[in-house]
Amino acid sequence: MGDPVVVAGGTGAIGRNLVRSLAESGHRVVILTRGTSREVGGTSVQYRQWDPYSGKVPIDALDGAYAVVNLAGAQIFAPWKAGYEEEVVRSRVLSTKAIVDAMKACKDPPDVLVNASASGYYGADGWDDQPVTEDAPAGSDFWGDLVSRWEAEAMRAADTGRRVVLLRTCPILMADAGPMAVLLPLFRRGLGGYVRPGNQWFPWIHITDEVEAIRFLMEREASKGPYNLSAPGIVRFREFTDLLASKLGGKARIPAPMFILRRRFGRAAEMLPNGKRVVPKRLNEEGFTFRFPGLSEALDDILRST
């Protein structure tokens, strides 16, 4: 059995795919769950109870582990009802704080903390055509502040002498979660459309490349700090919707009204008209190979699974 990897958020959309990949390659995986502790599949996958809000983390699960991958956080592309904005913030900042505090309490802390982050670090306060690399400054809006706080909590783990990797993930393309779970039903009914102005950028990454990039950065001992998890084949929003519509046999003619998007997605809707040209500079420099570098083949793969 391979070195143990602890995954917080292991039952979420990214986590399920990552846990499957780790288990299939021989790692013992410990999933931190707010449910009941249990084992699945012999000793390959184990669930350990934690409470990220109160800081209760099973330190013995982390002690001596090879890595901790923290993907915990409330969904962004979900209805933002009253109080949800606070939940989005707390679920990220407090879960990260709890994990780092637990790492500091370990006699033998994990070698690396791979912590979720987001391309929202760069803000949703307008866009231009300049490539956004990992050395770009944080945005000054809600998103820039949230991700800065989130990353600051994760970087405290460097005090243990261990590596810290920050995953500045762009919208993930997969059939059953994220933006595609919302868009596919609309486009199949001929109701899909772009968000004005249409020439803003739409950074994205296929779920397969998301998982493989996490593993690449986890296993590469020289990797540390922030990484943009975005595909090289970035497109403008109108290109994305036109291509998706054409693959479903239609056209994306109707611009999506922002007031409806705000009602449905709250602050998450702010990112849609303000997409930045986020590029994977550091992943490219370190030799990561994308399975789905272009949007057309990524959409083909997703649509085959639906």
PEJO-V356707 format. One record per backbone hydrogen bond with DSSP energy under -0.5 kcal/mol. NH is the residue of the N-H (numbers start at 0). CO is the residue of the C=O. Records with the same first field share a line. If there is no record, write none. Layout:
# PEJO-V356707
NH: CO  CO
This chain:
# PEJO-V356707
1: 25
4: 27
5: 66
6: 29
7: 5  68
8: 31
9: 6
11: 8
14: 8
15: 11
16: 12
17: 13
18: 14
19: 15
20: 16
21: 17
22: 18
23: 19
24: 20
25: 22
26: 21
27: 1
28: 26  43
29: 4
30: 28  45
31: 6  29
32: 30  47
37: 46
39: 44
43: 40
44: 39
45: 28
46: 37
47: 30
49: 32
50: 55
54: 50
55: 50
56: 54
58: 56
60: 57
61: 57  58
62: 58
63: 107
64: 61
65: 3
66: 3
67: 111
68: 5
69: 67  113
70: 7  68
77: 75
80: 78
83: 80
86: 82
87: 83
88: 84
89: 85
90: 86
91: 87  88
92: 88
93: 89
94: 89
95: 91
96: 92
97: 93
98: 94
99: 95
100: 96
101: 97
102: 98
103: 99
104: 100
105: 101  102
110: 64  65
111: 65
112: 162
113: 67  111
114: 112  164
115: 69
116: 166
118: 168
120: 117
121: 118
122: 119
131: 276
132: 130
135: 132
138: 120
144: 140
145: 141
146: 142
147: 143
148: 144
149: 145
150: 146
151: 147
152: 148
153: 149
154: 150
155: 151  152
156: 153
157: 154
158: 155
159: 156
160: 157
161: 156
162: 110
164: 112
165: 224
166: 114  164
167: 165  226
168: 116  166
169: 228
170: 202
172: 204
173: 171  176
176: 173
179: 176
180: 176  177
181: 177  178
182: 178
183: 179
185: 181
186: 182
187: 183
188: 184  185
189: 186
190: 185
191: 185
195: 193
197: 194
200: 274
201: 234
204: 170
206: 172
209: 205
210: 206
211: 207
212: 208
213: 209
214: 210
215: 211
216: 212
217: 213
218: 214
219: 215
220: 218
222: 219
224: 163
226: 165
228: 167  226
229: 227
230: 203
232: 292
233: 231
234: 201
236: 199
237: 197
239: 235
240: 236
241: 237
242: 238
243: 239
244: 240
245: 241
246: 242
247: 243  244
248: 245
249: 244
252: 250
253: 191
254: 252
255: 193
259: 256
260: 256
261: 257
262: 258
263: 259
264: 260
265: 261
267: 264
268: 265
269: 266
270: 267
271: 268
272: 268
273: 270
274: 271
277: 275
278: 131
280: 278
283: 279
284: 280
285: 281
286: 283
287: 282
289: 287
297: 293
298: 294
299: 295
300: 296
301: 297
302: 298
303: 299
304: 300  301
305: 302
